[in-house]
């Protein structure tokens, strides 16, 4: 048989294996609706229980750092210098990471100071102050130096001052008087 000649059984043997089913879309649609309803019910329950992540406002880094500093103040009175230095250093490093984007918690003091000097995030006077602060903390952490409560108080105050001075500040509101001064007066004529 030649290739151009059609075979006798090609057209006659075509039969449909399954008849068309007009309602075939119903079960997948019902299944998708059931899943959507279950997911909606779950989200509603989580929303009512206030367990969704967007329901809790983000705490600014300076507020979180101040709260943590207040929580460790008792270590000064108790004279627990080792724990105090570990905590105050950790608080300040985590604040710096959250506020300025420097990876302070995961870097050594020397690495952090190098990164801070390379970047423009920190003011030079704060870099010097942080260098002294972190080196004092390192002496207690690694050289096991003893720290008296007055010096612990100075470290605590330095951390608070750094946080207060570098905290993100909201833009100052524009006063009504400034708006009135800049507004066109009654004698101003609109441009044609």
C-alpha positions as a Markdown table, in Angstrom:
| # | Residue | x | y | z |
|---|---|---|---|---|
| 1 | Unk | 0.0 | 0.0 | 0.0 |
| 2 | Unk | 1.3 | 3.4 | -0.9 |
| 3 | Unk | 1.6 | 6.3 | 1.6 |
| 4 | Unk | -0.8 | 8.5 | -0.3 |
| 5 | Unk | -3.6 | 6.0 | -0.3 |
| 6 | Unk | -5.9 | 6.1 | 2.7 |
| 7 | Unk | -6.5 | 2.9 | 4.5 |
| 8 | Unk | -10.0 | 1.6 | 4.4 |
| 9 | Unk | -10.5 | 1.5 | 8.3 |
| 10 | Unk | -9.3 | 5.0 | 9.3 |
| 11 | Unk | -12.6 | 6.9 | 9.2 |
| 12 | Unk | -14.9 | 4.0 | 9.9 |
| 13 | Unk | -13.2 | 2.9 | 13.2 |
| 14 | Unk | -13.4 | 6.3 | 15.0 |
| 15 | Unk | -15.6 | 5.9 | 18.0 |
| 16 | Unk | -15.9 | 8.0 | 21.2 |
| 17 | Unk | -14.6 | 6.1 | 24.2 |
| 18 | Unk | -16.6 | 8.2 | 26.7 |
| 19 | Unk | -19.8 | 10.1 | 26.0 |
| 20 | Unk | -19.5 | 13.9 | 26.8 |
| 21 | Unk | -20.3 | 14.7 | 30.4 |
| 22 | Unk | -21.8 | 18.2 | 30.7 |
| 23 | Unk | -21.7 | 18.1 | 34.6 |
| 24 | Unk | -18.0 | 17.1 | 34.9 |
| 25 | Unk | -17.1 | 20.5 | 36.3 |
| 26 | Unk | -19.4 | 20.3 | 39.3 |
| 27 | Unk | -17.3 | 18.1 | 41.6 |
| 28 | Unk | -14.1 | 20.0 | 41.2 |
| 29 | Unk | -16.0 | 23.3 | 41.8 |
| 30 | Unk | -17.7 | 21.9 | 44.9 |
| 31 | Unk | -14.3 | 20.7 | 46.2 |
| 32 | Unk | -12.7 | 24.1 | 45.6 |
| 33 | Unk | -15.6 | 25.9 | 47.3 |
| 34 | Unk | -15.3 | 23.5 | 50.3 |
| 35 | Unk | -11.6 | 24.2 | 50.6 |
| 36 | Unk | -12.2 | 28.0 | 50.3 |
| 37 | Unk | -14.9 | 27.9 | 53.0 |
| 38 | Unk | -12.7 | 25.9 | 55.4 |
| 39 | Unk | -9.8 | 28.4 | 54.8 |
| 40 | Unk | -12.1 | 31.3 | 55.3 |
| 41 | Unk | -13.5 | 29.8 | 58.5 |
| 42 | Unk | -10.0 | 29.2 | 59.8 |
| 43 | Unk | -8.9 | 32.8 | 59.0 |
| 44 | Unk | -12.0 | 34.2 | 60.7 |
| 45 | Unk | -11.2 | 32.2 | 63.9 |
| 46 | Unk | -7.6 | 33.4 | 63.9 |
| 47 | Unk | -8.7 | 36.9 | 63.3 |
| 48 | Unk | -11.2 | 36.8 | 66.2 |
| 49 | Unk | -8.5 | 35.3 | 68.4 |
| 50 | Unk | -6.1 | 38.1 | 67.4 |
| 51 | Unk | -3.5 | 35.6 | 66.2 |
| 52 | Unk | -2.8 | 36.9 | 62.8 |
| 53 | Unk | 0.6 | 38.6 | 62.4 |
| 54 | Unk | -0.7 | 41.8 | 60.9 |
| 55 | Unk | -3.0 | 42.4 | 63.9 |
| 56 | Unk | -0.1 | 43.3 | 66.2 |
| 57 | Unk | 1.6 | 46.6 | 65.5 |
| 58 | Unk | 5.3 | 46.4 | 65.0 |
| 59 | Unk | 7.2 | 47.7 | 68.0 |
| 60 | Unk | 9.9 | 50.2 | 67.0 |
| 61 | Unk | 13.4 | 49.1 | 67.8 |
| 62 | Unk | 14.0 | 52.0 | 70.2 |
| 63 | Unk | 10.9 | 51.1 | 72.3 |
| 64 | Unk | 11.9 | 47.4 | 72.4 |
| 65 | Unk | 15.5 | 48.3 | 73.4 |
| 66 | Unk | 14.4 | 50.7 | 76.1 |
| 67 | Unk | 12.0 | 48.1 | 77.6 |
| 68 | Unk | 14.9 | 45.5 | 77.7 |
| 69 | Unk | 17.2 | 48.0 | 79.3 |
| 70 | Unk | 14.7 | 48.8 | 82.0 |
| 71 | Unk | 14.3 | 45.0 | 82.6 |
| 72 | Unk | 18.0 | 44.5 | 83.3 |
| 73 | Unk | 18.5 | 47.5 | 85.6 |
| 74 | Unk | 18.1 | 45.3 | 88.7 |
| 75 | Unk | 21.3 | 43.5 | 87.7 |
| 76 | Unk | 23.2 | 46.7 | 88.6 |
| 77 | Unk | 21.9 | 46.8 | 92.1 |
| 78 | Unk | 22.5 | 43.1 | 92.5 |
| 79 | Unk | 26.1 | 43.5 | 91.3 |
| 80 | Unk | 25.8 | 40.8 | 88.6 |
| 81 | Unk | 28.3 | 42.4 | 86.3 |
| 82 | Unk | 28.8 | 39.5 | 84.0 |
| 83 | Unk | 25.1 | 39.0 | 83.2 |
| 84 | Unk | 24.6 | 42.8 | 83.0 |
| 85 | Unk | 27.4 | 43.3 | 80.4 |
| 86 | Unk | 26.2 | 40.4 | 78.3 |
| 87 | Unk | 22.7 | 41.7 | 78.2 |
| 88 | Unk | 23.4 | 45.4 | 77.7 |
| 89 | Unk | 25.8 | 44.6 | 74.9 |
| 90 | Unk | 23.3 | 42.3 | 73.3 |
| 91 | Unk | 20.5 | 44.9 | 73.6 |
| 92 | Unk | 22.6 | 47.6 | 72.0 |
| 93 | Unk | 23.9 | 45.3 | 69.2 |
| 94 | Unk | 20.3 | 44.1 | 68.3 |
| 95 | Unk | 19.1 | 47.7 | 68.4 |
| 96 | Unk | 21.9 | 48.7 | 66.0 |
| 97 | Unk | 20.9 | 45.9 | 63.7 |
| 98 | Unk | 17.2 | 46.8 | 63.7 |
| 99 | Unk | 17.7 | 50.5 | 63.4 |
| 100 | Unk | 20.7 | 50.8 | 61.1 |
| 101 | Unk | 20.8 | 47.4 | 59.3 |
| 102 | Unk | 24.4 | 46.7 | 60.5 |
| 103 | Unk | 24.8 | 43.0 | 61.5 |
| 104 | Unk | 26.1 | 43.9 | 64.9 |
| 105 | Unk | 25.0 | 40.8 | 66.8 |
| 106 | Unk | 26.8 | 38.4 | 64.5 |
| 107 | Unk | 30.0 | 40.3 | 64.3 |
| 108 | Unk | 32.9 | 40.6 | 66.7 |
| 109 | Unk | 33.6 | 44.1 | 68.1 |
| 110 | Unk | 36.4 | 44.7 | 65.6 |
| 111 | Unk | 34.4 | 43.5 | 62.7 |
| 112 | Unk | 31.4 | 45.7 | 63.7 |
| 113 | Unk | 33.5 | 48.8 | 64.2 |
| 114 | Unk | 35.1 | 48.2 | 60.8 |
| 115 | Unk | 31.7 | 47.9 | 59.1 |
| 116 | Unk | 30.4 | 50.9 | 61.0 |
| 117 | Unk | 33.4 | 53.0 | 59.8 |
| 118 | Unk | 32.9 | 51.8 | 56.2 |
| 119 | Unk | 29.2 | 52.7 | 56.2 |
| 120 | Unk | 27.6 | 56.1 | 56.7 |
| 121 | Unk | 24.8 | 54.9 | 58.9 |
| 122 | Unk | 26.4 | 56.0 | 62.2 |
| 123 | Unk | 27.6 | 59.4 | 63.1 |
| 124 | Unk | 31.4 | 59.5 | 63.7 |
| 125 | Unk | 31.0 | 60.6 | 67.3 |
| 126 | Unk | 28.7 | 57.6 | 68.0 |
| 127 | Unk | 31.2 | 55.3 | 66.4 |
| 128 | Unk | 33.9 | 56.4 | 68.9 |
| 129 | Unk | 31.4 | 56.1 | 71.8 |
| 130 | Unk | 30.3 | 52.7 | 70.7 |
| 131 | Unk | 34.0 | 51.6 | 70.3 |
| 132 | Unk | 34.6 | 52.4 | 74.0 |
| 133 | Unk | 31.3 | 50.9 | 75.1 |
| 134 | Unk | 31.8 | 47.6 | 73.3 |
| 135 | Unk | 35.5 | 47.3 | 74.3 |
| 136 | Unk | 34.5 | 47.8 | 78.0 |
| 137 | Unk | 31.9 | 45.1 | 77.6 |
| 138 | Unk | 34.5 | 42.8 | 75.9 |
| 139 | Unk | 36.9 | 43.2 | 78.8 |
| 140 | Unk | 34.3 | 42.0 | 81.2 |
| 141 | Unk | 33.0 | 39.2 | 78.9 |
| 142 | Unk | 36.3 | 37.8 | 77.7 |
| 143 | Unk | 39.0 | 39.0 | 80.2 |
| 144 | Unk | 36.6 | 38.4 | 83.1 |
| 145 | Unk | 37.3 | 41.9 | 84.4 |
| 146 | Unk | 35.2 | 43.0 | 87.4 |
| 147 | Unk | 32.8 | 45.9 | 87.0 |
| 148 | Unk | 31.6 | 48.0 | 89.9 |
| 149 | Unk | 28.0 | 49.2 | 90.0 |
| 150 | Unk | 28.8 | 52.9 | 89.2 |
| 151 | Unk | 30.6 | 51.8 | 86.0 |
| 152 | Unk | 27.7 | 49.5 | 85.2 |
| 153 | Unk | 25.4 | 52.5 | 85.6 |
| 154 | Unk | 27.6 | 54.5 | 83.2 |
| 155 | Unk | 27.3 | 51.7 | 80.6 |
| 156 | Unk | 23.5 | 51.6 | 81.1 |
| 157 | Unk | 23.2 | 55.4 | 80.7 |
| 158 | Unk | 25.5 | 55.3 | 77.6 |
| 159 | Unk | 23.2 | 52.7 | 76.0 |
| 160 | Unk | 20.1 | 54.7 | 76.9 |
| 161 | Unk | 21.6 | 57.9 | 75.5 |
| 162 | Unk | 22.7 | 56.2 | 72.3 |
| 163 | Unk | 19.2 | 54.8 | 71.8 |
| 164 | Unk | 17.6 | 58.2 | 72.6 |
| 165 | Unk | 19.9 | 60.1 | 70.2 |
| 166 | Unk | 19.6 | 57.7 | 67.3 |
| 167 | Unk | 15.9 | 56.7 | 67.6 |
| 168 | Unk | 13.9 | 57.3 | 64.5 |
| 169 | Unk | 11.9 | 60.4 | 64.9 |
| 170 | Unk | 8.6 | 61.1 | 63.1 |
| 171 | Unk | 8.6 | 64.1 | 60.9 |
| 172 | Unk | 7.6 | 67.3 | 62.7 |
| 173 | Unk | 4.0 | 68.3 | 61.9 |
| 174 | Unk | 3.6 | 71.4 | 59.8 |
| 175 | Unk | 2.0 | 74.1 | 61.8 |
| 176 | Unk | -1.1 | 75.9 | 60.7 |
| 177 | Unk | 0.6 | 79.3 | 60.8 |
| 178 | Unk | 3.3 | 78.1 | 58.3 |
| 179 | Unk | 0.6 | 76.9 | 56.0 |
| 180 | Unk | -1.3 | 80.2 | 56.2 |
| 181 | Unk | 1.9 | 82.2 | 55.5 |
| 182 | Unk | 2.6 | 80.1 | 52.4 |
| 183 | Unk | -1.0 | 80.2 | 51.1 |
| 184 | Unk | -2.0 | 82.8 | 48.5 |
| 185 | Unk | -3.8 | 85.8 | 50.1 |
| 186 | Unk | -7.1 | 87.2 | 49.0 |
| 187 | Unk | -5.4 | 89.7 | 46.7 |
| 188 | Unk | -3.7 | 87.0 | 44.7 |
| 189 | Unk | -5.3 | 86.4 | 41.3 |
| 190 | Unk | -5.2 | 83.0 | 39.7 |
| 191 | Unk | -3.0 | 82.7 | 36.6 |
| 192 | Unk | -5.0 | 82.7 | 33.4 |
